[in-house]
Amino acid sequence: MIPETRCPARRPTRAAIGRCAGAAALLLATGAPLVAQRELPSVSQLVDSAAVADSAGAFVTRRTVVSLAFDSTGAADWSRVVEPRDAGAAERRLEALLMDRLRPQEPKRTTYLRLEVEPGPPARLRVRSSDYRKPVLTDRGFVAQRLVDAVRRTGLSPTKVALRVLVDENGHVARTQVRNAGSMSVTELEDIARSMAFQPGAVDGRPVPLWIEIPLRIERRRF
């Protein structure tokens, strides 16, 4: 029988997490970002550049930067105006124009890019890499305790688990996908995943919904 050991509920220290090993050893990764590393596409590969330059040149009056996300199929997922901070009607119109004119990209992992638009006419377009910050799990001790409780309650054998979660702009888990449940229940894993709290991820300085993968390994040890 696994001895009764309680883990800290929130923001534990490394030493505190280590004390939980008497009940079960938990190796909790910080989360791998689902982001592709690839060469930047040219402007013409990214968007119908001639049409955008002509159209945007008629109403864009200041430098505008738009973050763009493409999902794993290569389709445009979302866009955000990141500059100027006081984006108005013209910048929103440009964002809508870009989303309408974006070209599908090569299917890979999620890709984040930024398109810089300088006033014209015609407008001048440049593609740049986005600054990306992945979500950070902030309640490792709480998650560890949930998993330890599951081990104690069910007598689970050692197992590896792979979760995929969508973390929204507020750090809450909006969606979950269990890639590998190991010897655990999918329902229980989804419940644990939904209880996780994160520091939200950001692209180009703005919090955005981001998918990450969280691999877990649970082992029972004797001390």
C-alpha positions in Angstrom: 0.0 0.0 0.0 1.3 3.5 -0.8 1.9 5.5 2.3 -0.2 8.6 2.9 1.8 11.6 1.7 0.4 15.1 1.0 1.8 17.4 -1.6 1.7 21.2 -1.5 -1.5 22.6 -3.0 0.0 25.5 -5.0 3.3 26.9 -6.1 5.5 24.3 -4.4 9.2 24.5 -4.2 11.4 21.8 -5.8 12.2 20.4 -2.4 8.5 20.2 -1.6 7.7 18.3 -4.8 10.5 15.9 -4.0 8.8 15.0 -0.7 5.8 13.7 -2.7 8.0 10.9 -4.1 7.3 8.8 -1.0 3.9 8.2 -2.4 4.7 8.2 -6.1 7.4 9.5 -8.4 6.0 12.1 -10.8 8.0 13.4 -13.6 5.9 16.4 -14.9 7.3 18.1 -17.9 6.7 21.8 -18.3 5.0 21.3 -21.6 6.3 21.1 -25.1 5.1 23.9 -27.4 3.3 22.7 -30.6 5.3 25.2 -32.8 7.0 24.5 -36.0 10.6 25.7 -36.7 10.8 26.5 -40.3 12.2 28.9 -42.8 10.1 32.1 -43.2 7.9 32.1 -46.3 8.2 35.0 -48.7 5.5 37.6 -48.7 4.0 36.1 -51.9 4.0 32.6 -50.4 2.2 34.0 -47.4 -0.4 36.2 -48.9 -1.7 37.6 -52.2 0.8 40.4 -51.9 -0.1 42.5 -54.9 -3.8 42.6 -54.0 -3.1 43.4 -50.3 -0.5 46.1 -51.2 -2.9 47.9 -53.5 -5.9 47.6 -51.3 -4.1 48.4 -48.0 -2.3 51.4 -49.6 -5.7 53.2 -49.9 -6.4 53.2 -46.1 -3.4 52.2 -44.1 -1.8 55.4 -42.7 0.6 54.1 -40.1 2.9 51.1 -39.6 0.8 48.0 -38.6 2.0 44.6 -37.4 -0.3 41.6 -37.5 0.5 38.3 -35.8 -0.7 35.3 -37.8 -1.2 31.7 -36.7 -1.5 28.6 -39.0 -2.7 25.3 -37.7 -1.1 21.9 -38.3 -3.0 21.5 -41.6 -1.5 24.8 -42.9 -4.8 26.7 -42.7 -5.0 30.2 -41.2 -6.2 29.9 -37.7 -6.3 33.4 -36.2 -4.8 36.9 -36.5 -4.1 39.7 -34.0 -3.1 43.3 -34.5 -0.1 43.8 -32.2 1.1 47.3 -33.4 -0.1 49.9 -33.0 -1.5 49.3 -29.5 -4.4 51.6 -30.1 -5.6 49.8 -33.2 -8.6 51.4 -34.8 -10.9 50.8 -37.7 -8.2 50.9 -40.4 -6.1 48.3 -38.6 -9.0 46.0 -38.1 -9.9 46.4 -41.8 -6.3 45.4 -42.7 -6.5 42.4 -40.4 -9.7 41.2 -42.1 -8.1 41.8 -45.5 -5.1 39.7 -44.7 -7.2 36.8 -43.3 -9.2 36.9 -46.6 -6.0 36.9 -48.7 -3.7 34.5 -46.8 -2.5 31.4 -48.7 -2.4 27.9 -47.1 1.0 27.0 -45.7 2.8 23.7 -45.7 1.1 21.3 -43.2 3.3 21.0 -40.1 2.9 22.0 -36.5 1.3 25.3 -35.6 3.2 28.2 -37.0 3.3 31.8 -35.8 4.4 34.7 -38.1 4.1 38.4 -38.2 3.4 40.6 -41.2 4.6 44.2 -41.1 2.7 46.6 -43.3 4.1 50.1 -44.1 1.9 52.8 -45.5 1.9 53.4 -49.2 0.5 53.6 -51.7 1.2 50.8 -52.5 1.6 49.4 -49.0 4.9 47.6 -48.3 4.8 44.1 -46.7 7.5 42.2 -44.8 7.3 38.8 -43.1 9.0 38.3 -39.7 9.2 35.6 -37.1 6.9 36.0 -34.1 8.1 36.2 -30.6 6.6 33.2 -28.9 6.2 32.4 -25.2 4.6 29.1 -24.3 2.1 28.7 -21.4 3.7 27.7 -18.0 2.1 25.4 -15.6 1.8 27.2 -12.2 0.3 24.5 -10.0 2.6 21.6 -10.4 2.1 20.5 -6.7 -1.7 20.4 -7.1 -1.4 18.3 -10.3 1.1 16.0 -8.6 -1.3 15.5 -5.7 -4.2 14.6 -8.1 -2.0 12.0 -9.7 -0.7 10.7 -6.5 -4.2 10.3 -5.2 -5.1 8.4 -8.4 -2.2 6.0 -7.9 -3.1 5.4 -4.2 -6.8 4.9 -5.0 -6.5 2.6 -7.9 -3.1 1.0 -7.4 -2.0 2.0 -10.9 1.0 0.3 -12.4 3.8 2.6 -13.7 2.5 4.5 -16.7 3.3 7.2 -19.2 0.7 9.7 -20.1 0.5 12.3 -22.9 -1.9 15.2 -22.7 -2.5 18.0 -25.2 -4.2 21.1 -23.8 -5.4 24.4 -25.2 -4.6 27.2 -22.8 -6.7 30.3 -23.3 -5.7 34.0 -22.8 -6.5 33.8 -19.1 -4.4 30.7 -18.4 -7.4 28.3 -18.2 -7.6 25.0 -20.0 -10.2 25.4 -22.8 -9.8 22.0 -24.5 -8.1 18.8 -23.7 -6.9 15.8 -25.8 -5.6 12.6 -24.2 -3.0 11.2 -26.6 -2.0 8.3 -24.4 -3.8 7.4 -21.2 -1.4 4.6 -20.2 -3.0 2.7 -17.3 -5.1 5.7 -16.3 -8.7 6.5 -17.1 -9.2 9.0 -20.0 -12.1 10.6 -18.1 -9.9 11.1 -15.0 -7.0 12.5 -17.0 -9.3 14.9 -18.8 -10.7 16.0 -15.4 -7.1 16.6 -14.0 -6.1 18.5 -17.2 -9.1 20.8 -16.9 -8.1 21.6 -13.3 -4.6 22.8 -14.3 -3.7 26.5 -14.1 -1.2 28.2 -16.4 0.5 31.5 -16.9 -0.9 32.1 -20.4 1.3 32.0 -23.5 1.8 35.0 -25.7 2.7 35.7 -29.3 4.4 39.1 -30.0 3.6 40.2 -26.5 -0.1 39.5 -26.6 -1.8 36.6 -24.6 -3.4 34.2 -27.1 -4.8 30.7 -26.9 -2.0 28.1 -27.4 -1.8 24.4 -27.5 0.9 22.6 -25.6 1.7 18.9 -24.9 2.3 17.8 -21.4 4.0 14.4 -21.0 3.8 12.7 -17.6 5.5 9.7 -16.2 4.1 8.1 -13.0 6.1 5.5 -11.0 5.6 3.9 -7.7 8.8 3.7 -5.7 9.9 2.2 -2.4 12.0 4.2 0.1 
